[in-house]
Amino acid sequence: MKVNTTKLSFYRVNFGAKTYSQRVQEKLAHSGWWDRNFGGDRDAARNSAENEMLNEIDSNWRRKNKAEHDYERYVSHYNYQSSKNSERLNELDSEIQNEQNLYTSQQTQIDTLEKRISSQYDNVAKSGKALDSIENKTNAIREKISNFEEKTSQLKTELGSIRTQTEAAIQEQTNKIKQKTNEEYSQQLSSLINKPMLYLNQNLVMPLRINQTNKDYTVPNGLLIEAPNRLYPEIILAWLVGKTNSNYAKLNANRYKTEGEFFDALCNISEQAKKNKQESNRHTLTLVTNIEKFTKDEDTQIIPFLKSFMDTTSKDYNNTIVLCTKDTTKLDSILTAKHRFPLKMSFAWKHLFTKKYSLSSMLLESFKLKTHGIKFKP
């Protein structure tokens, strides 16, 4: 059986070529001889294996979120225990201070008694009973001092033990949680961030597919792409439309003379997207290019309208904006805030044909994907 090398490269990061091929062959094993060799079950088998792997990625992502939640619970518990230990330490410090004050007071009494003994020694020597009484009191005070010193030593030892145990427990638990989190999720998170197809599958393709059956499921408002020209976002748009069977539109700001004309065109696309969602249950992806034409001037009036529009474009119009720019630093930072453009990607010329970014694979796959998505003009 010939393996589809394009989809094989897509899953090589997490599962490997051998695993992908085996899963596809297992799916085909349940088909008849004709369908296995000449029928359409080969594509269905590959799609089934692909969905199976996407579900595993989603499961691993949820496990990561659970680990982070457990870590937050531990930190909260640690903060509570630290507060209790701090209170105990303060109490011990207070006791030590009280004992030190008592020691100082008793030492003063001893000094006073010793002075009285020295000044009245001759008279005390004539009265043995008086001398014995004074010696007994002195011995009693000295015994109290000895007991105080012993207690102080015990308190200091207990204080040091508590500090040592607390620090050791904190360090041990912190190391365990960090090690578990790093080992289970660092490889997958790195793949999702560094490879466009996996990154978009997790953060845009899956939400769009879920939204087709659950309209309350949130789809991101925008995807911001920093690239040297329109070739990159064109490839990504074609791939997304094919993967999600979405409608799409393209809006080039250079075709409009004024800000008002451009914003009216964007609103018209959004109204049409909302209508299409009601009729065909398809989300819309709108590619916007050369927006710097209307945002680079300090006296521009369109920025406030764009901010308000981008806050709820997905929820209100079922329209996700794919914004392409050559330099994100030239855009208003508040306009591109995380709640408006939660997804961000950056490319250079060299990324088009490198295995790390797989744009060439996305281009080849986008030609093979079949879609009934509607393209419409503003």
C-alpha positions as CSV (number, residue, x, y, z in Angstrom):
1,M,0.0,0.0,0.0
2,K,1.5,3.4,-1.0
3,V,1.6,5.9,2.0
4,N,0.5,9.5,1.4
5,T,3.8,11.3,2.0
6,T,2.1,14.7,2.6
7,K,0.0,13.5,5.5
8,L,2.8,11.3,6.7
9,S,5.0,14.4,7.1
10,F,2.2,16.1,9.0
11,Y,2.1,13.4,11.8
12,R,5.7,12.5,11.8
13,V,6.4,14.9,14.7
14,N,4.2,13.2,17.3
15,F,3.5,9.7,16.0
16,G,6.1,8.8,13.4
17,A,5.7,7.5,9.8
18,K,5.4,3.9,10.9
19,T,2.6,4.5,13.3
20,Y,0.6,6.6,10.8
21,S,1.0,3.9,8.1
22,Q,0.0,1.1,10.5
23,R,-3.2,3.0,11.6
24,V,-4.2,3.5,8.0
25,Q,-3.7,-0.1,7.1
26,E,-5.7,-1.2,10.1
27,K,-8.6,1.0,8.9
28,L,-8.4,-0.5,5.4
29,A,-8.3,-4.1,6.8
30,H,-12.1,-3.9,7.4
31,S,-12.8,-2.9,3.7
32,G,-13.4,-5.3,0.8
33,W,-10.7,-6.2,-1.8
34,W,-12.1,-3.8,-4.4
35,D,-12.3,-0.8,-1.9
36,R,-8.8,-1.5,-0.6
37,N,-7.3,-1.4,-4.0
38,F,-9.6,0.7,-6.3
39,G,-12.4,2.2,-4.1
40,G,-12.6,5.4,-2.0
41,D,-12.0,3.8,1.4
42,R,-8.4,4.7,1.4
43,D,-9.1,8.4,1.9
44,A,-11.7,7.6,4.5
45,A,-9.2,5.4,6.3
46,R,-6.6,8.1,6.3
47,N,-9.1,10.7,7.5
48,S,-10.1,8.3,10.3
49,A,-6.5,7.8,11.4
50,E,-5.9,11.5,11.2
51,N,-8.9,12.3,13.4
52,E,-7.8,9.6,15.8
53,M,-4.4,11.3,16.2
54,L,-6.0,14.7,16.6
55,N,-8.1,13.4,19.4
56,E,-4.9,12.0,21.1
57,I,-3.3,15.5,20.8
58,D,-6.4,17.1,22.3
59,S,-6.3,14.5,25.2
60,N,-2.7,15.3,25.9
61,W,-3.5,19.0,25.9
62,R,-6.2,18.4,28.5
63,R,-3.8,16.4,30.6
64,K,-1.4,19.4,30.5
65,N,-4.2,21.8,31.7
66,K,-5.0,19.4,34.5
67,A,-1.3,19.3,35.6
68,E,-1.2,23.1,35.6
69,H,-4.4,23.1,37.6
70,D,-2.8,20.6,40.1
71,Y,0.3,22.8,40.3
72,E,-1.8,25.9,41.1
73,R,-3.6,24.0,43.9
74,Y,-0.3,22.9,45.3
75,V,1.0,26.5,45.3
76,S,-2.2,27.7,47.1
77,H,-1.7,24.9,49.7
78,Y,2.0,25.8,50.0
79,N,1.1,29.5,50.5
80,Y,-1.4,28.5,53.3
81,Q,1.2,26.3,55.0
82,S,3.9,29.0,54.7
83,S,1.5,31.5,56.4
84,K,0.9,29.0,59.2
85,N,4.6,28.4,59.7
86,S,5.2,32.1,59.6
87,E,2.7,32.6,62.4
88,R,4.4,29.8,64.4
89,L,7.8,31.4,63.8
90,N,6.5,34.7,65.0
91,E,5.2,33.1,68.2
92,L,8.5,31.4,68.8
93,D,10.4,34.7,68.3
94,S,8.0,36.3,70.7
95,E,8.6,33.6,73.4
96,I,12.3,33.9,72.9
97,Q,12.1,37.7,73.4
98,N,10.0,37.3,76.5
99,E,12.5,34.8,77.9
100,Q,15.4,37.1,77.1
101,N,13.6,40.0,78.9
102,L,13.1,37.7,81.9
103,Y,16.7,36.7,81.8
104,T,17.8,40.3,81.8
105,S,15.5,41.1,84.7
106,Q,16.8,38.2,86.7
107,Q,20.4,39.0,85.9
108,T,19.7,42.5,87.2
109,Q,18.3,41.0,90.4
110,I,21.4,38.8,90.8
111,D,23.7,41.8,90.4
112,T,21.7,43.7,93.0
113,L,21.9,40.8,95.4
114,E,25.6,40.3,94.8
115,K,26.1,44.0,95.6
116,R,24.0,43.7,98.8
117,I,26.0,40.6,99.8
118,S,29.3,42.5,99.2
119,S,28.3,45.6,101.2
120,Q,26.7,43.7,104.1
121,Y,28.9,40.7,104.2
122,D,30.2,41.4,107.7
123,N,26.7,41.7,109.1
124,V,25.4,38.6,107.2
125,A,28.4,36.6,108.5
126,K,27.1,37.1,112.1
127,S,23.8,35.6,111.1
128,G,24.1,32.2,109.5
129,K,20.4,31.9,108.9
130,A,20.3,35.2,107.0
131,L,23.2,34.1,104.9
132,D,21.7,30.7,104.1
133,S,18.4,32.4,103.1
134,I,20.3,34.7,100.7
135,E,22.3,31.8,99.2
136,N,19.1,29.8,98.8
137,K,17.4,32.7,96.9
138,T,20.6,33.1,94.8
139,N,20.7,29.4,93.9
140,A,17.0,29.5,93.0
141,I,17.5,32.4,90.7
142,R,20.5,30.7,89.1
143,E,18.5,27.5,88.6
144,K,15.8,29.6,86.8
145,I,18.5,31.1,84.6
146,S,19.8,27.7,83.8
147,N,16.3,26.5,82.9
148,F,15.7,29.6,80.7
149,E,19.0,28.9,78.8
150,E,18.0,25.3,78.3
151,K,14.5,26.3,77.1
152,T,16.0,28.9,74.8
153,S,18.3,26.4,73.3
154,Q,15.4,24.0,72.7
155,L,13.3,26.7,71.0
156,K,16.2,27.6,68.7
157,T,16.7,24.0,67.8
158,E,12.9,23.6,67.0
159,L,13.0,26.8,65.0
160,G,15.9,25.6,62.9
161,S,14.3,22.1,62.4
162,I,11.0,23.7,61.2
163,R,12.8,25.9,58.7
164,T,14.9,23.0,57.4
165,Q,11.9,20.7,57.0
166,T,9.8,23.4,55.3
167,E,12.5,24.4,52.8
168,A,13.2,20.7,52.0
169,A,9.5,19.9,51.5
170,I,8.9,22.9,49.3
171,Q,12.0,22.1,47.1
172,E,11.0,18.5,46.8
173,Q,7.4,19.1,45.7
174,T,8.5,21.9,43.3
175,N,11.0,19.7,41.6
176,K,8.5,16.9,41.2
177,I,5.9,19.1,39.6
178,K,8.4,20.8,37.3
179,Q,9.9,17.5,36.2
180,K,6.4,15.9,35.5
181,T,5.2,18.9,33.6
182,N,8.4,19.2,31.5
183,E,8.6,15.5,30.7
184,E,5.0,15.1,29.6
185,Y,4.3,18.3,27.7
186,S,7.5,20.1,26.6
187,Q,7.9,18.0,23.4
188,Q,4.3,18.4,22.3
189,L,4.1,22.1,23.2
190,S,7.3,22.7,21.3
191,S,5.8,21.0,18.2
192,L,2.5,23.0,18.4
193,I,4.4,26.3,18.6
194,N,7.1,25.6,16.0
195,K,5.0,23.9,13.3
196,P,2.2,25.8,11.6
197,M,0.0,22.8,10.7
198,L,0.0,21.4,14.2
199,Y,-0.4,24.9,15.7
200,L,-3.4,25.8,13.5
201,N,-5.0,22.3,13.9
202,Q,-5.0,22.7,17.7
203,N,-6.0,26.4,17.9
204,L,-8.2,27.0,14.8
205,V,-9.1,23.9,12.8
206,M,-10.4,22.0,15.9
207,P,-12.5,24.9,17.2
208,L,-14.0,25.4,13.7
209,R,-15.0,21.8,13.4
210,I,-16.5,21.7,16.9
211,N,-18.4,24.9,16.2
212,Q,-20.2,23.2,13.3
213,T,-22.0,20.9,15.8
214,N,-21.8,23.2,18.9
215,K,-22.5,26.8,17.9
216,D,-21.7,28.0,21.4
217,Y,-18.1,26.8,21.1
218,T,-15.7,29.7,20.8
219,V,-13.8,30.3,17.6
220,P,-10.8,32.8,17.8
221,N,-11.5,36.4,16.5
222,G,-8.3,36.7,14.5
223,L,-5.1,35.2,13.3
224,L,-2.2,37.6,12.8
225,I,0.5,36.6,10.2
226,E,3.8,38.4,9.8
227,A,5.2,37.5,6.4
228,P,7.3,39.2,3.6
229,N,4.4,38.9,1.1
230,R,0.9,37.5,0.5
231,L,2.1,34.1,-0.6
232,Y,2.3,32.8,3.0
233,P,-1.2,33.8,4.2
234,E,-2.7,32.7,0.8
235,I,-1.2,29.2,1.4
236,I,-2.5,29.1,5.0
237,L,-6.0,30.4,4.0
238,A,-6.3,27.7,1.2
239,W,-5.2,25.0,3.7
240,L,-7.6,26.2,6.4
241,V,-10.6,26.4,4.0
242,G,-9.9,22.9,2.8
243,K,-9.5,21.4,6.3
244,T,-12.6,23.1,7.8
245,N,-14.9,23.5,4.7
246,S,-15.3,27.2,5.6
247,N,-16.4,30.1,3.4
248,Y,-13.7,32.7,2.7
249,A,-13.2,36.3,1.5
250,K,-10.2,38.5,0.6
251,L,-10.0,42.2,1.4
252,N,-7.1,44.3,0.1
253,A,-7.0,47.8,1.6
254,N,-5.1,49.2,-1.4
255,R,-8.3,48.9,-3.5
256,Y,-10.1,51.5,-1.4
257,K,-9.5,55.2,-1.4
258,T,-10.8,56.0,2.1
259,E,-11.0,54.5,5.5
260,G,-14.8,54.6,5.4
261,E,-15.0,52.6,2.1
262,F,-12.6,50.0,3.5
263,F,-14.5,49.6,6.8
264,D,-17.9,49.4,4.9
265,A,-16.5,46.6,2.8
266,L,-15.4,44.7,5.9
267,C,-18.8,45.2,7.5
268,N,-20.5,43.9,4.3
269,I,-18.4,40.8,4.4
270,S,-19.2,40.2,8.0
271,E,-23.0,40.6,7.4
272,Q,-22.8,38.1,4.5
273,A,-20.7,35.7,6.8
274,K,-23.5,35.9,9.4
275,K,-26.1,35.1,6.8
276,N,-24.1,32.2,5.4
277,K,-23.7,30.7,8.8
278,Q,-27.5,30.7,9.3
279,E,-28.0,29.1,5.9
280,S,-25.1,26.6,5.5
281,N,-23.6,26.4,9.0
282,R,-20.2,27.4,7.6
283,H,-17.8,29.8,9.4
284,T,-16.0,32.5,7.3
285,L,-12.3,33.2,7.1
286,T,-11.5,36.7,5.8
287,L,-7.9,37.5,4.6
288,V,-7.1,41.2,5.1
289,T,-3.9,42.6,3.6
290,N,-2.2,46.0,3.4
291,I,-4.2,47.4,6.3
292,E,-1.1,49.6,7.1
293,K,-2.4,52.0,4.5
294,F,-5.1,53.2,6.9
295,T,-3.4,52.6,10.3
296,K,0.1,54.2,9.9
297,D,-1.1,57.8,10.2
298,E,-1.4,59.3,13.7
299,D,-4.7,61.1,12.8
300,T,-6.4,57.9,11.5
301,Q,-10.0,57.5,12.6
302,I,-10.5,53.8,11.8
303,I,-8.5,52.3,14.7
304,P,-11.4,52.7,17.3
305,F,-13.9,51.1,14.9
306,L,-11.5,48.2,14.2
307,K,-10.9,47.6,17.9
308,S,-14.6,47.4,18.6
309,F,-15.3,45.2,15.6
310,M,-12.5,42.7,16.4
311,D,-13.7,42.3,20.0
312,T,-16.7,40.2,18.9
313,T,-16.3,39.5,15.2
314,S,-16.4,35.7,15.6
315,K,-19.3,35.7,18.1
316,D,-21.5,38.3,16.3
317,Y,-20.7,37.5,12.6
318,N,-19.1,34.0,12.6
319,N,-16.2,35.7,10.8
320,T,-12.5,35.1,11.7
321,I,-10.0,37.8,10.4
322,V,-6.7,36.5,9.0
323,L,-4.6,39.7,9.1
324,C,-1.4,39.7,7.1
325,T,1.4,42.3,7.7
326,K,5.0,42.7,6.8
327,D,5.9,44.2,10.2
328,T,3.7,43.8,13.3
329,T,5.5,46.7,15.1
330,K,3.9,49.1,12.7
331,L,0.4,48.1,13.9
332,D,-1.4,49.5,16.9
333,S,-0.5,47.2,19.8
334,I,-4.0,47.5,21.4
335,L,-5.6,46.6,18.1
336,T,-3.5,43.3,18.0
337,A,-4.1,42.5,21.6
338,K,-4.5,38.9,22.6
339,H,-8.3,38.8,22.9
340,R,-8.6,40.2,19.4
341,F,-5.8,38.2,17.7
342,P,-5.0,35.3,20.1
343,L,-3.2,33.4,17.3
344,K,0.0,34.9,15.9
345,M,2.6,33.4,13.4
346,S,5.7,34.9,11.9
347,F,7.6,33.8,8.8
348,A,10.7,34.7,6.8
349,W,11.7,33.8,3.2
350,K,13.6,30.8,4.3
351,H,10.6,29.2,6.0
352,L,8.8,28.5,2.8
353,F,10.7,25.3,1.9
354,T,12.1,24.2,5.3
355,K,10.9,21.1,7.1
356,K,10.5,23.0,10.4
357,Y,7.7,25.2,9.1
358,S,6.3,22.8,6.4
359,L,4.7,25.6,4.3
360,S,5.5,23.6,1.2
361,S,3.6,20.6,2.6
362,M,0.7,22.9,3.4
363,L,0.7,24.2,-0.2
364,L,0.7,20.6,-1.7
365,E,-2.0,19.5,0.7
366,S,-4.2,22.5,0.0
367,F,-4.4,21.5,-3.7
368,K,-5.6,18.0,-2.7
369,L,-8.3,19.0,-0.2
370,K,-11.8,19.2,-1.5
371,T,-14.1,22.0,-0.3
372,H,-17.5,23.4,-1.1
373,G,-16.7,26.7,0.7
374,I,-18.1,29.9,-0.9
375,K,-15.8,32.7,-2.0
376,F,-17.5,36.1,-2.1
377,K,-16.4,39.6,-2.7
378,P,-17.3,42.7,-0.6
